[in-house]
Amino acid sequence: MTITYLKTAKPEAERAEDDAKVRSTVETTLSEIQTGGDAAIASLSQKFDGVSRPSFRLTASEIEAAMAKVSTRDMEDIRFAQTQIRRFAEAQRASMTDIEVETMPGVVLGHRNIPVQSVGCYVPGGKFPMVASAHMSVLTATVAGVPRIVASAPPVKGEPHPAIVAAMHLGGAHEIYVLGGIQAVGAMAIGTETIDPVHMLVGPGNAFVAEAKRQLYGRVGIDLFAGPTETMVIADDTVDAELVATDLLGQAEHGYNSPACLITNSRALAESTLAEIDRLLGILPTAETASVSWRDYGEVILCDSHDEMLRVANDMAYEHVQVMTDRDDWYLAQMHSYGALFLGPRTNVANGDKVIGTNHTLPTKKAGRYTGGLWVGKFLKTHSYQRVTTDTAAATIGEYGSRLCMLEGFVGHAEQCNIRVRRYGGRNVGYGMAAE
């Protein structure tokens, strides 16, 4: 089998150099927040967002005033999107049941799905106000039953973005902050004099936000490691270049470092897509951004079979994978490493990003090899419990437990078992004398 790269992306070494600069900046900034608290947050907000406020938490009247600026049509669209997302999240939640089972007479085991108790939801709002991200994080946390949901987004032109505030509020946020970037996730995770820290951070963001979440992981939980958005189109000659090019550039406009990749077994489609991308970049209003992403991170990979296309796609493990072939269901069955699949020419990544109901916070940088995207289950912790209800079960389990503890040399462990054997089974064992 052969693979031909008709277009390649920026070398990995250059990408690693960019990542190192981001890591250093984030580390310094988080240290400032740790030591400076509210004063550091205020200074960073003034520096990066050009906003100074006595408090960065929006009051009820500020939320009401912001929502009043949202047009009726926009508010209807937000509510429609949230209805779709809520329906799917509720169906997902219903699939996660608490269980209790008697595994042998007198031994009862179970688990409970318990919501994370506080979550910080970051909503990007720099170049593009990501209204949909509020649905994906805040609303999904609400469906999961999280009792404290904190949401934060940067100001736009010095003010809270009305539609983002509306989406946060309608989604169920208990606290809304007008903070962006590292200072937002740092304040939510580390806490300040006026902001109580959360237990978990979720939501997409730029490279600095993603790196801040990575560095804060362990101190708090996170949804996943998410870098710049990635889109992949797997296509054969059943579709045309206009559709393929549109789907690639539709995501490349996210930022200057958003990878976009075409995998195909049709040289004609590959070459015509390259030409069509050049044409579209001449008329796309966001071409200034998309053209840089395509130049530095765009790839076109020509394979000689669907099997080879599948292998390459699974190895690259991209965030969004648009499949438009004569065997879409085959890819659905065979793909194992990705963020989300978009099957057939009638759907597209933008639907998933904004309205169709699935969550758009998805793994990037090959994280799809070991995790899926944000969903209601990410806000739930599955905790087990056990109960022994009869003397016979306590003695029987104790005998096995004692011997297995001694197998590993844990005498104190064994005695925990032995004391149950003595009390509930009437047998004189103890202190290293494992049950016979």
C-alpha positions in Angstrom: 0.0 0.0 0.0 1.2 3.5 -0.7 0.5 6.9 0.8 1.2 10.1 -1.1 1.2 13.5 0.6 0.0 16.1 -1.9 0.3 18.7 0.8 2.1 18.6 4.2 1.8 20.6 7.4 4.3 22.5 9.5 7.1 20.3 10.8 6.6 18.8 14.3 9.8 20.5 15.6 8.4 24.0 14.9 5.1 23.0 16.6 7.0 21.9 19.7 8.9 25.2 19.8 5.5 27.0 19.8 4.2 24.8 22.6 7.3 25.4 24.8 6.7 29.2 24.6 3.0 28.7 25.7 4.0 26.4 28.6 6.4 29.0 30.0 3.9 31.9 29.8 1.1 29.8 31.5 3.4 28.6 34.3 4.3 32.2 35.1 0.8 33.4 35.0 -0.6 30.7 37.2 2.1 31.4 39.7 1.0 35.1 39.8 -2.6 34.0 40.4 -1.6 31.7 43.2 0.3 34.4 45.1 -1.7 37.5 44.1 -5.3 36.4 44.2 -7.8 39.0 43.3 -5.2 41.6 42.7 -3.5 39.4 40.1 -6.8 38.6 38.4 -7.5 42.3 38.1 -4.1 43.1 36.7 -4.2 40.3 34.2 -7.7 41.3 33.1 -6.6 44.9 32.5 -3.5 43.7 30.6 -5.1 41.1 28.3 -8.8 42.1 28.1 -8.5 45.8 28.7 -11.2 45.6 31.4 -11.2 46.8 35.0 -14.1 46.0 37.4 -14.5 46.0 41.1 -15.9 42.5 40.8 -15.7 40.2 37.8 -18.8 38.3 38.8 -21.9 39.5 37.0 -24.8 40.6 39.2 -28.4 39.5 38.5 -29.1 42.9 37.1 -26.1 42.8 34.8 -27.2 39.4 33.6 -30.7 40.7 32.9 -29.4 43.7 31.1 -27.1 41.6 28.9 -29.9 39.2 28.0 -32.2 42.2 27.1 -29.7 43.0 24.3 -30.2 39.6 22.6 -32.6 39.8 19.7 -35.8 37.7 19.8 -34.6 35.5 16.9 -31.2 34.9 18.5 -32.8 34.0 21.8 -35.1 31.5 20.0 -32.1 30.0 18.2 -30.3 29.6 21.5 -33.3 27.9 23.1 -33.7 25.6 20.1 -30.0 24.5 20.3 -30.3 24.0 24.1 -33.4 21.9 23.6 -31.5 19.5 21.2 -28.4 19.4 23.5 -30.5 18.8 26.6 -32.5 15.9 24.9 -29.3 14.1 24.0 -27.7 14.7 27.4 -30.7 13.5 29.2 -30.8 10.3 27.1 -27.1 9.8 27.9 -27.7 10.4 31.6 -30.6 7.8 31.6 -28.2 5.2 30.2 -26.0 5.6 33.4 -27.7 3.6 36.1 -26.8 3.0 39.7 -26.5 -0.8 40.4 -26.6 -3.1 43.3 -26.0 -6.9 43.0 -25.6 -9.8 45.4 -22.6 -11.5 44.0 -22.8 -14.4 46.4 -25.2 -15.0 49.3 -24.7 -12.2 51.9 -22.3 -10.1 49.8 -23.9 -7.0 48.2 -21.9 -4.8 45.8 -23.0 -1.6 44.1 -22.1 1.7 42.6 -23.6 5.2 42.6 -23.1 7.8 39.9 -22.5 11.0 41.9 -22.2 14.5 40.3 -18.9 16.5 40.7 -19.8 19.1 43.3 -18.5 22.2 41.5 -17.4 22.8 37.9 -15.8 25.8 36.2 -17.0 26.1 32.5 -14.8 28.2 30.3 -16.4 29.7 27.2 -14.1 31.2 24.6 -15.0 34.6 23.3 -11.9 36.3 21.7 -11.9 36.3 18.0 -15.2 34.5 17.8 -17.8 34.5 20.7 -18.4 30.8 21.2 -22.0 30.9 22.3 -22.4 27.2 21.7 -19.7 26.3 24.2 -21.9 27.5 27.0 -24.6 25.0 26.0 -22.0 22.2 25.8 -20.5 22.7 29.2 -23.0 24.5 31.4 -26.2 22.8 30.2 -24.6 19.4 30.2 -23.4 19.9 33.8 -26.9 21.0 34.7 -28.4 17.7 33.3 -25.7 15.8 35.3 -27.0 17.5 38.5 -23.8 19.5 39.4 -24.8 21.7 42.3 -22.4 24.6 41.7 -21.7 25.6 38.1 -19.4 28.5 37.5 -19.1 30.0 34.0 -16.6 32.5 32.6 -16.0 34.1 29.3 -13.9 37.0 28.2 -15.4 40.4 27.5 -16.0 41.5 23.9 -15.3 45.1 23.3 -15.0 45.6 27.0 -18.4 44.2 27.9 -19.9 40.8 28.6 -21.1 39.3 25.4 -24.9 39.3 25.6 -25.6 36.0 23.8 -22.9 34.1 25.8 -24.4 35.5 29.0 -27.9 34.4 27.9 -26.6 30.9 27.0 -24.8 30.5 30.3 -27.9 31.7 32.3 -30.4 29.6 30.4 -28.1 26.7 30.6 -28.1 26.9 34.4 -25.0 28.6 35.5 -25.0 29.7 39.2 -22.1 32.2 38.9 -21.1 34.0 35.7 -17.8 35.9 35.4 -16.5 38.2 32.7 -12.9 36.8 32.6 -10.9 35.4 29.8 -7.9 33.2 29.1 -5.4 32.0 31.8 -6.8 34.3 34.4 -10.3 32.8 34.0 -9.3 29.1 34.4 -6.7 30.0 37.0 -9.2 31.9 39.1 -11.7 29.1 38.9 -9.2 26.3 39.7 -7.0 28.0 42.2 -9.5 30.4 43.8 -9.0 33.9 45.1 -10.3 35.9 48.1 -13.7 36.3 46.4 -13.9 33.3 44.1 -14.2 29.8 45.6 -12.2 27.2 43.7 -14.0 24.5 41.7 -13.4 20.8 41.6 -13.3 20.4 37.8 -12.6 22.6 34.7 -14.2 22.0 31.4 -14.6 23.7 28.0 -12.4 24.5 25.0 -10.1 27.5 24.6 -7.0 28.7 22.8 -3.5 27.2 23.3 -3.0 29.2 26.6 -6.3 28.0 28.1 -5.6 24.4 27.0 -2.1 24.5 28.6 -3.4 26.1 31.8 -5.9 23.2 32.1 -3.1 20.8 31.6 -0.9 22.4 34.3 -3.9 22.6 36.7 -4.8 18.9 36.2 -4.4 17.0 39.4 -5.3 20.1 41.5 -8.6 19.9 39.7 -10.1 17.5 37.3 -10.5 18.4 33.7 -12.7 17.2 30.9 -9.8 16.5 28.5 -6.7 17.9 27.0 -7.9 20.0 24.1 -5.7 21.9 21.7 -6.6 23.8 18.5 -9.6 22.4 16.6 -8.9 19.7 14.1 -11.0 18.6 11.2 -10.5 15.6 8.9 -12.5 14.7 5.8 -12.4 11.1 4.6 -13.8 11.1 1.1 -13.9 9.1 -2.1 -15.3 10.0 -5.6 -18.9 10.0 -4.4 -18.6 13.6 -3.4 -17.2 16.7 -5.1 -14.4 19.1 -4.3 -16.7 22.0 -3.4 -18.2 20.1 -0.5 -14.8 18.8 0.7 -13.1 22.2 0.5 -16.0 23.9 2.3 -15.8 21.4 5.2 -12.1 21.8 5.5 -12.0 25.6 5.5 -15.1 25.8 7.7 -13.0 24.6 10.6 -9.7 26.1 9.5 -11.1 29.6 10.2 -11.1 28.8 14.0 -7.5 30.0 14.4 -4.1 30.3 12.9 -3.1 26.8 14.0 -6.2 24.7 13.2 -5.2 21.5 11.4 -7.4 20.4 8.4 -6.8 17.2 6.5 -8.2 15.4 3.5 -7.8 11.6 3.2 -8.9 10.2 -0.1 -8.3 7.4 -2.5 -9.2 9.7 -5.5 -6.3 11.7 -7.0 -8.8 13.7 -9.0 -10.7 14.7 -5.9 -7.5 15.5 -4.1 -6.2 17.8 -6.8 -9.6 19.5 -7.5 -10.0 20.1 -3.7 -6.6 21.9 -3.6 -7.8 24.1 -6.5 -11.2 24.7 -4.9 -9.6 25.7 -1.6 -7.6 28.3 -3.4 -10.8 29.6 -5.0 -12.7 29.7 -1.7 -9.9 31.5 0.1 -10.3 34.3 -2.4 -13.9 35.0 -1.3 -14.1 33.6 2.3 -14.5 36.6 4.7 -12.4 34.7 7.3 -9.7 33.9 4.8 -7.1 35.9 6.7 -7.2 33.2 9.4 -8.2 30.2 7.4 -5.4 30.7 4.8 -2.7 30.7 7.5 -4.1 27.5 9.1 -4.3 25.8 5.7 -0.8 26.9 4.7 0.8 25.8 8.0 -1.4 22.9 9.1 -3.3 21.7 6.1 -2.7 18.2 4.6 -3.9 16.2 1.7 -3.2 12.5 1.9 -3.8 10.2 -1.1 -4.2 6.5 -0.3 -4.8 3.5 -2.6 -7.6 1.9 -0.6 -10.3 2.3 2.0 -8.3 0.1 4.3 -5.3 2.3 4.1 -7.5 5.4 4.6 -8.9 3.9 7.7 -5.5 3.0 9.1 -4.2 6.6 8.5 -7.3 8.1 10.0 -7.2 6.0 13.2 -3.5 6.8 13.6 -4.0 10.5 13.3 -7.0 10.4 15.7 -8.4 13.8 14.7 -11.1 15.7 16.6 -13.7 16.0 13.9 -13.9 13.3 11.2 -16.3 14.0 8.3 -16.9 10.7 6.4 -18.3 11.0 2.9 -17.9 7.7 1.1 -19.7 4.8 -0.5 -19.3 2.9 2.9 -19.9 5.4 5.7 -21.3 2.7 8.1 -18.2 0.6 7.5 -16.1 3.5 8.8 -18.5 3.9 11.8 -17.9 0.3 12.7 -14.1 0.4 12.1 -13.0 3.8 13.4 -11.7 3.6 17.0 -9.7 6.8 17.6 -11.4 10.2 17.0 -13.4 12.9 18.7 -16.7 12.7 16.8 -17.8 11.3 13.5 -20.0 13.1 11.0 -21.4 10.6 8.6 -22.5 11.4 5.1 -22.7 14.5 3.0 -25.9 15.8 4.6 -24.3 16.4 8.0 -21.3 18.5 8.8 -19.1 19.6 11.7 -20.8 22.9 12.1 -24.0 21.2 12.9 -22.2 19.3 15.7 -20.5 22.5 16.9 -23.7 24.5 17.2 -27.0 22.8 17.3 -27.6 19.1 16.5 -27.3 17.9 20.1 -23.9 16.1 20.5 -21.2 17.8 22.4 -18.6 19.8 20.6 -15.9 19.7 23.3 -13.8 16.9 21.9 -10.3 15.4 22.2 -7.5 16.8 20.0 -3.8 16.0 19.6 -4.5 12.2 19.4 -6.2 12.2 22.8 -9.1 10.4 21.0 -6.9 7.3 21.4 -7.8 7.1 25.1 -10.8 9.4 25.7 -14.0 10.5 24.2 -15.3 14.1 24.3 -17.2 16.0 27.0 -20.6 14.4 27.8 -22.9 14.2 30.8 -20.9 11.2 32.1 -17.8 13.4 32.5 -19.6 15.3 35.3 -20.4 12.1 37.1 -18.1 10.0 39.4 -18.9 6.3 39.7 -18.3 5.3 43.3 -18.5 1.7 44.5 -19.7 0.4 47.8 -20.0 -3.0 49.5 -22.0 -4.6 52.2 -21.8 -8.0 53.9 -25.1 -9.0 55.4 -24.6 -12.5 56.9 -22.1 -14.1 59.3 -21.5 -16.9 56.9 -20.5 -14.5 54.1 -18.2 -12.5 56.5 -16.4 -15.6 57.5 -16.1 -17.1 54.0 -14.8 -13.9 52.4 -12.6 -13.3 55.4 -10.9 -16.7 54.9 -10.1 -16.0 51.3 -9.1 -12.4 52.0 -6.7 -13.5 54.8 -4.9 -16.0 52.7 -4.6 -13.6 49.8 -3.2 -10.9 52.1 -0.6 -13.2 53.4 0.3 -14.2 49.9 1.5 -10.6 49.5 3.0 -10.3 53.0 0.4 -8.0 54.4 -0.1 -9.3 58.0 -2.1 -6.3 59.2 -4.4 -6.6 56.2 -4.8 -10.3 57.0 -5.8 -9.5 60.5 -8.6 -7.3 59.3 -10.0 -10.4 57.7 -9.1 -12.8 60.5 -11.0 -10.8 63.2 -14.2 -11.3 61.1 -13.5 -15.0 60.8 -13.2 -15.2 64.6 -16.2 -13.1 65.4 -18.6 -14.3 62.7 -17.3 -17.8 61.9 -16.2 -19.0 65.3 -12.8 -20.0 64.1 -9.6 -19.1 66.0 -7.3 -17.5 63.5 -5.2 -14.4 63.7 -1.9 -12.5 63.4 -0.5 -14.1 60.4 -2.3 -17.4 60.9 -4.3 -17.4 57.7 -7.4 -19.5 57.6 -6.7 -23.0 56.6 
